Amino acid sequence: MLQNGQALQTKQDFFQTSSLEEWRYSVVKNIKRYGYSILVTIIRLYLQFTNFLKNEYKKIKTRVQNTRSKKLNADEKREVSKFLKKISEYKYKIREIKHKIKEEESL
């Protein structure tokens, strides 16, 4: 191997044998093929996941809008209690009476 401080190349180099070349070629070929298939799978999963998130967001958004509209409609349909109506009528009548008294006193 070493002769006069120089490395001699032998005919049987480790990476130059035909079986290792074929093996290396097939490994590289398979790595590329599986790499492409993994890449396609990752992209497909990404797109499916984003589509799923978009659909779920729309569902949640419609649910929130429906609950808000139901609450608003429920507030509008609520009847004012009879007690509060009577008190407001009494307050209005008292104001009218006070106003009439002030007009009579000012004359």
C-alpha positions in Angstrom: 0.0 0.0 0.0 2.7 2.5 0.9 5.8 2.6 -1.2 8.4 5.3 -0.7 5.9 7.5 1.2 3.4 7.5 -1.6 0.0 5.7 -1.5 -0.4 3.3 -4.3 -3.9 2.8 -5.8 -4.9 -0.8 -6.0 -7.2 -2.1 -8.6 -9.7 -3.1 -5.9 -10.8 0.3 -4.6 -13.6 0.1 -2.1 -16.2 2.2 -3.9 -15.3 1.2 -7.4 -16.5 -2.4 -7.3 -19.5 -3.0 -9.6 -21.7 -4.5 -6.9 -21.2 -1.5 -4.6 -21.9 0.9 -7.5 -25.1 -0.9 -8.3 -26.1 -0.9 -4.6 -25.3 2.8 -4.3 -27.3 3.5 -7.4 -30.3 1.6 -6.2 -30.1 3.2 -2.8 -30.1 6.7 -4.3 -32.9 5.8 -6.7 -35.1 4.4 -3.8 -34.3 7.4 -1.6 -35.4 9.8 -4.3 -38.6 7.8 -5.0 -39.6 7.5 -1.4 -38.6 11.1 -0.8 -41.0 12.2 -3.5 -43.8 10.0 -2.2 -43.3 11.3 1.4 -43.3 14.9 0.1 -46.6 14.3 -1.8 -48.1 12.7 1.3 -47.1 15.6 3.5 -48.5 18.2 1.0 -51.8 16.2 0.8 -52.1 16.0 4.6 -51.4 19.7 4.9 -54.1 20.6 2.4 -56.6 18.2 4.1 -55.8 19.7 7.5 -56.2 23.3 6.3 -59.5 22.4 4.6 -60.7 20.7 7.8 -59.8 23.8 9.8 -61.6 26.1 7.4 -64.8 24.0 7.5 -64.7 23.8 11.3 -64.2 27.6 11.5 -67.2 28.1 9.3 -69.3 25.8 11.5 -68.3 27.5 14.7 -68.9 30.9 13.1 -72.4 30.0 12.1 -73.1 28.5 15.6 -71.9 31.7 17.3 -74.0 33.9 14.9 -77.1 31.7 15.6 -76.7 31.9 19.3 -76.2 35.7 19.2 -79.3 36.1 17.0 -81.3 33.9 19.3 -80.3 36.0 22.3 -81.1 39.2 20.5 -84.5 37.9 19.4 -85.2 36.6 22.9 -84.4 40.1 24.4 -86.7 41.8 21.9 -89.6 39.4 22.5 -89.4 39.7 26.3 -92.4 41.4 27.7 -92.0 44.2 30.3 -93.4 43.1 33.6 -96.8 44.5 34.6 -95.4 46.0 37.8 -92.8 48.1 35.9 -95.5 49.2 33.5 -97.7 50.4 36.3 -94.9 52.2 38.0 -93.9 54.0 34.8 -97.6 55.0 34.3 -97.7 56.4 37.9 -94.5 58.4 37.4 -96.0 59.8 34.2 -99.2 60.8 35.9 -97.3 62.4 38.9 -95.2 64.4 36.4 -98.4 65.6 34.7 -99.9 66.6 38.0 -96.8 68.4 39.1 -96.7 70.3 35.8 -100.3 71.3 36.2 -99.7 72.5 39.7 -96.7 74.6 38.6 -98.9 76.2 35.8 -101.7 77.0 38.2 -99.2 78.6 40.7 -97.5 80.7 38.1 -100.8 82.2 37.0 
